[in-house]
């Protein structure tokens, strides 16, 4: 599928893949959250850069012109997995995942509102509120099973908020680079590749337990290749067709996937409150599917063969048309 529908599908598949990470990490209990995070997104980021080498060469002048933007995104990529996996380690998988993912759409919307002056529609606000409500109910249904101390839980929630903010920031940076004319592969490769380099020292210091057994190594390989490499490849496709705030709201399905896998694979129980949360999350997806753009302004008229990217509003009508994003190869 192409266009907005294809972007929605790409992000939903990404969210499903990301939702497997908490369950996968339970199969490597001897590895700490820093090692898991550095291996997952560090190696995954370098792989993103590896497949984007031709595109990076072509886009080198534009990337150098926006080097500051690339470095901001890379820094966010480096911080995100360390904060995210530490949040799950301290506060529990359910709470850490929910806080990280539920806070990201709000941070993303605020970035667009403050930095780009792009208004947020009532559709987006409705979907975001439904998603956050569903995620919160899902979280509350699991808190009774938490074994962490109050200090660990509060620290984990704080790290989850950091993870949500950095997730929104690097999503915004990649989308912004593509808005400046940088090819999708080059934008993803530059931001995630540089972020991967920043994570390598952390991996070297903390990664020894990942080599202690074949199972731990398999977990690290899975995390790097599937949720991070393949997942972020698909996420880049979604960002080329959707506004960052829409994409991050769609990934609120990740806590639902994580909860279902915890029930089906790990053997955890989900209370009625949790199933209610899952239903509300599904409703949020329906809202986004019916109104995939969060623009409040009218779409400008198009000429024959011209497409208008998702999120276009009246403020962009005077801007020169940009090349359509590269098709999925």
Buried (B, 14 or more C-beta within 10 A) or exposed (E): EEBBEBBBBBBBBBBBBBBBBBBBBEBBEEBBBBBBBBBBBBBBBBBBBEBBEEBBEBBEEBBEEBEEBBBBBBBBBBBBBBBBBBBBBBBBBBBBBBBBBBBBBBBBBBBBEEEBEBBBBEBBBBBBBBBBBBBBBBBBBBBEEBEBEEEBBEBBBBBBBBBBBBBBBBBBBBBBBBBBEBBBBBBBBBBBBBBBBBBBEBBEEBBEBBEEEEEBBBBBBBBBBBBBBBBBBBBBBBBBBBBBBBBBBBBBBBBBBBBBBBBEEEEBEBBEBBBBBBEBBEBBBEBBBEBBBBBBBEBBEEEEEEBBBBBBBEEBEEEEEEEEBBEBE
